[in-house]
Amino acid sequence: MTQNLDKPCGQLLLRTLAMPGDTNTNGDIFGGWIMSQMDIAGGIRAQEIAQGPIVTVAVDSMKFIKPVQVGDVVCCYGSVIRLGTTSVALKLEVWIRPRQCHDGDSGPRYKVTEAAFTYVAIDENGAKRMIPRP
Ligand SMILES: CC(C)(COP(=O)(O)OP(=O)(O)OC[C@H]1O[C@@H](n2cnc3c(N)ncnc32)[C@H](O)[C@@H]1OP(=O)(O)O)[C@@H](O)C(=O)NCCC(=O)NCCS
C-alpha cells in the first residue's frame, strides 16, 4: 500500500474526537479504539454498497504511522479497492487535525493509520449473500 502524506484518499466517512477515556497507558490514543472507528466508518460505506447488513471478515495491512493525542479530530476516509461477489474491500485511512489547530478545513492534517477492511454482505440468517451490482 502506498503512503500519501499530502492528501486523504477516498471520501470522508466519519469524523470524531479523541477523548481522554480512549487513551492507552502511555497517554496516547489506544490503537484498538482507532481500529474500531475505522471499522465503523468502513461498515457504514460497505452497508450502503451492499444495500443491507454486512459483517467484517478481514483486516489487512494495518499500519500505525503516528500516534494520536487527546483532543485531535479524527477523520476516516475510504475508497473501494475490490468489489467481489459477496464481499467488498475498502482502503481506509485516518487523518488527524491536531487539537492545537483551530483553522478548520484549511489547517494542517496528517495521516496516522491505514488498512484494508473487507466486509461480507449477509442475509437474515447471517449467511453470505450476493452484493447487488450497480
Ligand atoms: C463472513 C462470513 C459470513 C463468511 O462466510 P463463508 O460462507 O465462510 O464465506 P466465504 O469464505 O465463502 O467468503 C465470503 C467472501 O468473503 C471473502 N473473504 C473470506 N475471508 C476473507 C479474508 N480473510 N480476506 C478477504 N476476503 C475474505 C471471500 O473471498 C468471499 O468474497 P467474494 O464472494 O466476494 O469472492 C462468516 O465467515 C462469518 O460470519 N464470519 C464472522 C463475521 C464476524 O462476526 N465479524 C465480526 C463482527 S462484524
The ligand as an SDF file (V2000), in Angstrom:
LIG
                    3D

 48 50  0  0  0  0  0  0  0  0999 V2000
  -18.3710  -13.5600    6.8440 C   0  0  0  0  0  0  0  0  0  0  0  0
  -18.9720  -14.9550    6.7860 C   0  0  0  0  0  0  0  0  0  0  0  0
  -20.4960  -14.8650    6.7320 C   0  0  0  0  0  0  0  0  0  0  0  0
  -18.4290  -15.6340    5.5180 C   0  0  0  0  0  0  0  0  0  0  0  0
  -18.9950  -16.8960    5.4330 O   0  0  0  0  0  0  0  0  0  0  0  0
  -18.4880  -18.0150    4.3630 P   0  0  0  0  0  0  0  0  0  0  0  0
  -19.7160  -18.6490    3.8050 O   0  0  0  0  0  0  0  0  0  0  0  0
  -17.4930  -18.8770    5.0110 O   0  0  0  0  0  0  0  0  0  0  0  0
  -17.8290  -17.1310    3.2390 O   0  0  0  0  0  0  0  0  0  0  0  0
  -16.5730  -17.3770    2.2540 P   0  0  0  0  0  0  0  0  0  0  0  0
  -15.3930  -17.9830    2.8940 O   0  0  0  0  0  0  0  0  0  0  0  0
  -17.1070  -18.0620    1.0400 O   0  0  0  0  0  0  0  0  0  0  0  0
  -16.2000  -15.8330    1.9140 O   0  0  0  0  0  0  0  0  0  0  0  0
  -17.1870  -14.9090    1.5090 C   0  0  0  0  0  0  0  0  0  0  0  0
  -16.4820  -13.7560    0.8730 C   0  0  0  0  0  0  0  0  0  0  0  0
  -15.5530  -13.1860    1.7980 O   0  0  0  0  0  0  0  0  0  0  0  0
  -14.2320  -13.1990    1.2440 C   0  0  0  0  0  0  0  0  0  0  0  0
  -13.3000  -13.4970    2.3210 N   0  0  0  0  0  0  0  0  0  0  0  0
  -13.3940  -14.5010    3.2150 C   0  0  0  0  0  0  0  0  0  0  0  0
  -12.3320  -14.4770    4.0490 N   0  0  0  0  0  0  0  0  0  0  0  0
  -11.5720  -13.4240    3.6420 C   0  0  0  0  0  0  0  0  0  0  0  0
  -10.3340  -12.8790    4.0950 C   0  0  0  0  0  0  0  0  0  0  0  0
   -9.6840  -13.4030    5.1420 N   0  0  0  0  0  0  0  0  0  0  0  0
   -9.8560  -11.8010    3.4610 N   0  0  0  0  0  0  0  0  0  0  0  0
  -10.5010  -11.2400    2.4130 C   0  0  0  0  0  0  0  0  0  0  0  0
  -11.6810  -11.7210    1.9250 N   0  0  0  0  0  0  0  0  0  0  0  0
  -12.1910  -12.7950    2.5450 C   0  0  0  0  0  0  0  0  0  0  0  0
  -14.2520  -14.2970    0.1890 C   0  0  0  0  0  0  0  0  0  0  0  0
  -13.2480  -14.0680   -0.7770 O   0  0  0  0  0  0  0  0  0  0  0  0
  -15.6510  -14.1320   -0.3730 C   0  0  0  0  0  0  0  0  0  0  0  0
  -15.6840  -12.9960   -1.2180 O   0  0  0  0  0  0  0  0  0  0  0  0
  -16.4130  -12.9820   -2.6920 P   0  0  0  0  0  0  0  0  0  0  0  0
  -17.7380  -13.7060   -2.5560 O   0  0  0  0  0  0  0  0  0  0  0  0
  -16.6350  -11.5210   -2.9570 O   0  0  0  0  0  0  0  0  0  0  0  0
  -15.4810  -13.6280   -3.6190 O   0  0  0  0  0  0  0  0  0  0  0  0
  -18.5300  -15.8130    8.0420 C   0  0  0  0  0  0  0  0  0  0  0  0
  -17.1510  -16.1000    7.9300 O   0  0  0  0  0  0  0  0  0  0  0  0
  -18.7830  -15.0720    9.3430 C   0  0  0  0  0  0  0  0  0  0  0  0
  -19.9260  -14.9690    9.7920 O   0  0  0  0  0  0  0  0  0  0  0  0
  -17.7140  -14.5510    9.9810 N   0  0  0  0  0  0  0  0  0  0  0  0
  -17.8410  -13.7960   11.2370 C   0  0  0  0  0  0  0  0  0  0  0  0
  -18.0190  -12.3150   10.9530 C   0  0  0  0  0  0  0  0  0  0  0  0
  -17.9800  -11.5040   12.2110 C   0  0  0  0  0  0  0  0  0  0  0  0
  -18.5090  -11.9260   13.2230 O   0  0  0  0  0  0  0  0  0  0  0  0
  -17.3170  -10.3430   12.1660 N   0  0  0  0  0  0  0  0  0  0  0  0
  -17.0660   -9.5240   13.3090 C   0  0  0  0  0  0  0  0  0  0  0  0
  -18.1980   -8.6530   13.6940 C   0  0  0  0  0  0  0  0  0  0  0  0
  -18.8540   -7.6660   12.3920 S   0  0  0  0  0  0  0  0  0  0  0  0
  1  2  1  0
  2  3  1  0
  2  4  1  0
  2 36  1  0
  4  5  1  0
  5  6  1  0
  6  7  2  0
  6  8  1  0
  6  9  1  0
  9 10  1  0
 10 11  2  0
 10 12  1  0
 10 13  1  0
 13 14  1  0
 14 15  1  0
 15 16  1  0
 15 30  1  0
 16 17  1  0
 17 18  1  0
 17 28  1  0
 18 19  1  0
 18 27  1  0
 19 20  2  0
 20 21  1  0
 21 22  1  0
 21 27  2  0
 22 23  1  0
 22 24  2  0
 24 25  1  0
 25 26  2  0
 26 27  1  0
 28 29  1  0
 28 30  1  0
 30 31  1  0
 31 32  1  0
 32 33  2  0
 32 34  1  0
 32 35  1  0
 36 37  1  0
 36 38  1  0
 38 39  2  0
 38 40  1  0
 40 41  1  0
 41 42  1  0
 42 43  1  0
 43 44  2  0
 43 45  1  0
 45 46  1  0
 46 47  1  0
 47 48  1  0
M  END
$$$$
